[in-house]
Amino acid sequence: MARNLSSSNLVGKIASSFSKLSALESLDLSNNQLSGEIPETLAKLPKLRNLYLSGNNLTGLVPRALKRRVEDKTLYLRLVPSLTFADLFRVARLLTWFILIRSK
């Protein structure tokens, strides 16, 4: 089961009720106004393989149990948006400018 709630104008903390969806394989909460910490209970979802949280105002560290799932490759976690080629080009220009300034 997958839930795509990306860009759904969600506000507040990530609901603890998501942890009751034991058949959940993919959860996309990206690009909302979510805040607070990432609930560690999400790591207890046995079938969860993809968790997208980028584009929110989340704070704190990634819970240890979620980190473990990422490290053992049983979960893909996206916390930051994907960069486009144009974004990478802007970053490269800024870095070049910064290096030039520092070298003077």
Secondary structure in CASP SS format (residue, H / E / C, confidence):
PFRMAT SS
TARGET T0000
AUTHOR 0000-0000-0000
METHOD secondary structure of the structure
MODEL  1
M C 1.00
A E 1.00
R E 1.00
N E 1.00
L C 1.00
S C 1.00
S C 1.00
S C 1.00
N C 1.00
L C 1.00
V E 1.00
G E 1.00
K C 1.00
I C 1.00
A C 1.00
S H 1.00
S H 1.00
F H 1.00
S H 1.00
K H 1.00
L C 1.00
S C 1.00
A C 1.00
L C 1.00
E C 1.00
S E 1.00
L E 1.00
D E 1.00
L C 1.00
S C 1.00
N C 1.00
N C 1.00
Q E 1.00
L E 1.00
S E 1.00
G E 1.00
E C 1.00
I C 1.00
P C 1.00
E H 1.00
T H 1.00
L H 1.00
A H 1.00
K H 1.00
L C 1.00
P C 1.00
K C 1.00
L C 1.00
R C 1.00
N E 1.00
L E 1.00
Y E 1.00
L C 1.00
S C 1.00
G C 1.00
N C 1.00
N E 1.00
L E 1.00
T C 1.00
G C 1.00
L C 1.00
V C 1.00
P C 1.00
R H 1.00
A H 1.00
L H 1.00
K H 1.00
R H 1.00
R H 1.00
V H 1.00
E H 1.00
D C 1.00
K C 1.00
T C 1.00
L C 1.00
Y E 1.00
L E 1.00
R E 1.00
L C 1.00
V C 1.00
P C 1.00
S C 1.00
L C 1.00
T C 1.00
F H 1.00
A H 1.00
D H 1.00
L H 1.00
F H 1.00
R H 1.00
V H 1.00
A H 1.00
R H 1.00
L H 1.00
L H 1.00
T H 1.00
W H 1.00
F H 1.00
I H 1.00
L H 1.00
I H 1.00
R H 1.00
S H 1.00
K C 1.00
END
